[in-house]
């Protein structure tokens, strides 16, 4: 097992932190934010995925090379959990290793009903999982509130039913109670099925009328969530997946900071906080 001091986070930067800023302005900021890889988002959180289609894949590839940036993750909530075949091919073409989406409903299932729904969800993933396995791409399901894959039990059942298939969890503490020990135990339970960790807490949420200080309580080190047990659990499982310093602006589709160079400053603040949890 790695010691706390030898553990290293593997950061990826979410394009959604920049709202609908053009990719040509975002890519030079990636290295400033402690990352070499980008997580590209579509509307409504950003529009960079749409920008890629508008400029063409060759132009996007050239832009990445010019800035020394690689694509790590493609987030596609808009496609739904069973419409990812084209995006798996896109991810593979750019050497990104994860496509992230949510599970969709129904919500509010419990016990055996929830377990059966998770099993059926995994079974319906089979055509996508076959292609993903062939191309070396993984599918990460975010535990979005009020969907099938939301509670700790639902995530553990997904890990169980997925087995060796390239299907796992993109874990968002934002959508869980502010219980660091529970989140830490969930990380241990998920183990190698934890594909992406959002360093993101609920704070006062990301909806409604919030002032700038309140909206930034989602960021690690700003809100009340104790990340120390969570980081310890990541070290314990020798986590080697992506870590994303993350928050949602209100309203969606705007940068979290202006001017945009301040986004990297805020991300680096979060990185410094996480690193401090390593001791």
Secondary structure, 3 states (H helix, E strand, C coil): CCCCCCCCCEEEEEHHHECCCCHHHHHHHHHHHCCCEEEEECCCCCCHHHHHHHHCHHHHHHHHHHHCCEEEEEECHHHCCCCCHHHHHHHHHCCCCEEEEECCCCCCCCHHHHHHHHHHHHHHCHHHHHHHHHHCCEEEEECCCCCCCCCHHHHHHHHHHHCCCCEEEEEEHHHCCCCHHHHHHHHHHHHHHEEEEEEECCCCCCCCCCCHHHHHHHECCCCCCCCHHHHHHHHHCCCCCEEEECCCCCCCCCECCCCCHHHHHHHHHHHHHHHHCCC
